Amino acid sequence: MTMTHVSSIEKSIHEFNVWIKDIKFELKCSDHDAYTALHSTLHSLRDRLPVESVAHLGAQLPIIIKGVFYDKWSPKSTPERVDKMTFTSRVHSHFNNDPSINPENVIQTVFFVMQKHIDKNELDNVKAALPPKIENLFDLAAQKGST
């Protein structure tokens, strides 16, 4: 493996750690819960998006996060037509429906971190592919950054 490949992997690991650190800071949670937030939100988002939008978003992600995003994905079953309640319930289920976890806050936090690290135009395309009530979670996430 060349040094270029090694430095690319090291850079991706660093970027992954930055995302996890950002999520931990916002949610005031453990590494494990930050990873669960990232994983569950990305999967719920991925499964709701049309295949083309999934590919465009995936291209924006660091290598390690891209692996999380695509893990166990079945393009033939997307997009799933889920509403906001189902979308948030899926995220919450990854936390064993713990009543102390607010899944909308988890989703908004991950969306906020995505907005910090991903091209705005790409996220605008992702938002446009979502129903308004789920798209609104992105808008609420943007407000997190202005407080």
Buried (B, 14 or more C-beta within 10 A) or exposed (E): EEEEEEEBEEEBEEBBEBBBEBBBEBBEBEEEBBBBBBBBBBBBBBBBBEEEBBEBBBEBBBEBBBEBBBEEBEEEEBBEEBEBEEBBBBBBEBBEEEEEBBBBBBBBBBBBBBBEBBEEEBBEBBBEBBEEEBBBBBEBBBEBEEE
